[in-house]
Amino acid sequence: MTELAEASVGGALELPESWRAVLAEETGKPYFAQLAEFLAAERAEHEVFPPAGQEFSALDVTAYQDVRVLVLGQDPYHDNGQAHGMSFSVLPGVKVPPSLRNIYKELHTDLGLFTDPETGAFRMPDNGYLMPWAEQGVLLLNAVLTVRAHEPNSHKAKGWEKFTDAVIMAVSAREEPCVFVLWGGYAKKKLALIDTGKHVVVQSGHPSPLSQKTFFGTKPFSQINAALEGFGQQAVDWSIPNVK
């Protein structure tokens, strides 16, 4: 068991090293200790996703100084085996969820990815594991980092939103420019936390099937890469390799 997992099981919530100093004031506030106590009690009585020790997977993979793009989700996936601590991502072997499927479709339309070489039509990757993005500096952050199994939004308003707002503000406070990706009305409310004079914000509807009409055709990925290149940074390679 990892150090982070042991801390989580024991009721504490310990951040990955690169984020500790910048968020030390936030994690020292009373609400954060209360959040840790709430989560420990939830795990003792219920099944909670993602598994203990994976709450901060996004922050673990994408270090504070390495964030180039921040993609904000809302609530972790709440069905078995889906959530692993990174917004929109699922582990290999897990069926690609509808929102991520729509993200892949937009990548096909926007950048020509996931194209069947014989037909030219969209061909979805065989997995929804977004680790290749995270390793390039794409922080896949949910606003709420845990959920009770099969009960969406069950950990809403327990303190996670205060913490992830602090993450957004910490990234915004850096000297290095970043691209913030806000999909849907909930995410767009976070615009006030971002220094738009320094950073680029890409907004559209959410990729959920419920709002996909306001997402399709918005070409967010070419916008993100254009912004990164405007910063003098390398574009993100949005491809997802098949695992089979």
C-alpha positions in Angstrom: 0.0 0.0 0.0 1.3 3.4 -0.9 2.0 6.2 1.6 -0.9 8.2 0.3 -3.2 5.1 0.6 -2.1 4.5 4.2 -2.8 8.1 5.1 -6.2 8.0 3.5 -7.2 4.7 5.2 -6.1 6.2 8.5 -8.4 9.1 8.2 -5.8 11.7 7.1 -5.7 13.3 3.7 -2.1 13.9 2.7 -1.3 15.7 -0.6 1.3 14.7 -3.1 4.6 16.4 -2.3 4.6 19.0 -5.1 1.3 20.4 -3.9 1.9 20.4 -0.1 3.6 23.8 0.3 1.4 25.7 -2.0 -1.8 24.4 -0.4 -0.4 24.2 3.2 -2.6 27.1 4.4 -5.7 25.4 2.9 -5.1 22.0 4.3 -4.5 23.6 7.7 -8.0 25.0 7.9 -10.6 23.3 10.1 -12.9 22.3 7.2 -10.1 20.1 5.7 -9.8 18.1 8.9 -13.6 17.8 9.1 -13.6 16.6 5.4 -11.0 13.9 6.3 -13.2 12.8 9.2 -16.3 12.7 7.1 -14.5 10.7 4.4 -13.1 8.2 7.0 -16.6 7.7 8.4 -18.1 7.3 4.9 -15.5 4.7 4.0 -16.2 2.8 7.3 -19.9 2.6 6.5 -20.2 2.6 2.7 -18.3 1.9 -0.5 -16.7 5.1 -1.7 -15.1 5.9 -5.1 -12.3 6.3 -6.0 -10.6 3.7 -3.7 -8.7 5.0 -0.7 -5.4 6.5 -1.7 -6.6 7.6 -5.1 -8.4 10.8 -4.1 -5.4 12.9 -5.2 -4.3 10.8 -8.2 -4.6 13.9 -10.6 -2.4 15.9 -8.3 0.0 13.0 -7.9 0.5 12.5 -11.7 0.5 16.2 -12.6 2.8 18.1 -10.3 2.0 21.7 -9.4 4.9 23.1 -11.5 4.0 20.9 -14.5 0.4 22.0 -15.0 -0.2 23.4 -18.5 -3.9 22.6 -18.9 -6.5 22.3 -16.2 -9.7 20.4 -17.2 -12.4 20.7 -14.6 -14.9 18.0 -14.0 -17.6 17.9 -11.4 -18.2 14.6 -9.6 -16.3 11.3 -9.8 -17.9 8.4 -11.7 -20.1 6.5 -9.2 -20.3 3.0 -10.7 -18.0 0.1 -9.8 -14.4 0.3 -11.0 -14.8 3.6 -12.9 -13.3 6.4 -10.8 -9.5 6.4 -10.1 -9.0 10.1 -9.2 -8.8 11.8 -12.6 -11.7 13.6 -14.2 -13.3 11.9 -17.2 -10.8 9.0 -17.0 -11.3 5.3 -16.3 -8.9 2.5 -15.9 -8.1 0.2 -18.8 -10.7 -2.6 -19.1 -13.5 -0.3 -18.0 -16.2 0.6 -20.6 -15.7 4.2 -21.9 -18.4 6.4 -20.2 -20.7 8.4 -22.4 -19.1 11.8 -21.6 -15.7 10.6 -22.5 -17.0 8.9 -25.7 -18.3 12.4 -26.7 -14.9 13.9 -25.9 -13.3 11.3 -28.2 -15.8 12.1 -30.9 -15.0 15.8 -30.7 -11.3 15.0 -30.9 -12.1 13.2 -34.1 -13.9 16.2 -35.5 -11.5 18.8 -34.2 -8.1 17.2 -34.8 -8.8 14.1 -36.9 -7.9 11.7 -34.2 -9.4 8.2 -33.8 -10.0 7.8 -37.5 -10.5 4.4 -39.1 -7.8 4.3 -41.8 -10.1 2.3 -44.1 -13.3 4.2 -43.8 -12.2 7.6 -42.5 -15.0 7.3 -39.8 -14.6 7.8 -36.1 -13.2 4.7 -34.4 -13.1 5.0 -30.6 -10.0 3.9 -28.6 -10.4 0.6 -26.7 -9.9 2.4 -23.4 -10.7 5.5 -21.5 -7.4 5.8 -19.6 -6.3 9.4 -19.9 -2.9 9.0 -18.2 -1.1 10.1 -21.4 -2.7 13.5 -21.1 -2.0 13.8 -17.4 1.7 13.0 -18.0 1.9 15.9 -20.5 0.7 18.4 -17.9 -3.1 18.1 -18.3 -4.5 18.3 -14.7 -7.7 16.3 -14.8 -9.4 17.8 -11.7 -12.9 17.1 -10.4 -14.5 19.7 -8.2 -15.5 17.0 -5.8 -13.0 14.2 -5.3 -15.0 11.4 -3.8 -18.5 9.9 -4.1 -20.6 7.2 -2.4 -21.0 4.2 -4.6 -24.0 4.6 -7.0 -25.1 7.9 -5.4 -24.0 10.8 -7.6 -23.2 14.1 -5.8 -23.4 12.3 -2.5 -20.2 14.1 -1.3 -21.2 17.5 -2.6 -20.9 20.4 -0.1 -18.7 18.4 2.3 -15.6 20.6 1.8 -14.1 19.3 -1.4 -15.3 22.3 -3.4 -13.4 24.7 -1.1 -10.3 22.6 -1.5 -10.4 22.3 -5.3 -11.2 26.0 -5.6 -7.9 26.5 -3.8 -6.2 24.3 -6.3 -7.6 26.3 -9.2 -6.5 29.6 -7.5 -3.0 28.2 -6.8 -2.6 27.3 -10.5 -3.9 30.7 -11.5 -1.5 32.4 -9.1 1.6 31.0 -10.8 3.7 33.1 -13.2 3.5 30.4 -15.9 0.4 30.7 -18.1 -2.1 27.8 -18.2 -5.2 26.9 -20.2 -8.3 26.4 -18.1 -11.0 24.2 -19.6 -14.5 24.8 -18.3 -17.2 22.5 -19.8 -20.7 23.1 -18.7 -22.5 25.6 -16.4 -21.0 24.2 -13.2 -17.4 24.6 -14.4 -18.1 28.0 -15.9 -18.9 29.3 -12.4 -15.2 28.9 -11.5 -14.2 31.6 -14.0 -14.1 34.1 -11.2 -11.2 32.2 -9.6 -9.0 32.5 -12.7 -6.7 35.4 -13.7 -8.0 35.8 -17.3 -5.4 38.5 -18.0 -2.6 35.9 -17.6 -4.3 32.6 -18.6 -6.5 31.4 -21.4 -9.9 30.0 -20.7 -11.7 27.6 -23.1 -15.4 27.2 -22.4 -18.3 25.3 -23.9 -21.2 23.0 -23.0 -20.5 19.8 -21.1 -19.7 16.6 -23.1 -22.5 14.7 -21.3 -25.2 13.3 -23.6 -27.6 15.6 -21.9 -25.8 18.7 -23.3 -23.7 17.3 -26.1 -25.2 19.7 -28.7 -23.5 22.6 -26.9 -20.2 20.7 -26.9 -19.9 19.2 -30.3 -18.3 21.4 -32.9 -16.7 23.8 -30.3 -13.2 22.5 -31.2 -11.7 22.9 -27.7 -8.6 20.9 -28.3 -7.3 22.9 -31.2 -8.0 26.0 -29.1 -6.0 24.6 -26.2 -3.1 23.7 -28.4 -3.1 27.1 -30.1 -3.0 28.7 -26.7 -0.1 26.6 -25.6 1.8 27.3 -28.7 1.1 31.0 -28.1 2.7 30.6 -24.7 5.7 29.1 -26.4 4.9 25.7 -25.1 4.5 22.3 -26.9 1.0 21.3 -28.0 -0.6 18.4 -26.2 -0.7 15.0 -28.0 -4.3 14.1 -27.4 -4.0 10.6 -28.9 -4.9 7.6 -26.7 -3.0 4.4 -27.5 -5.0 1.1 -27.6 -4.2 -1.3 -24.8 -5.2 -4.5 -26.6 
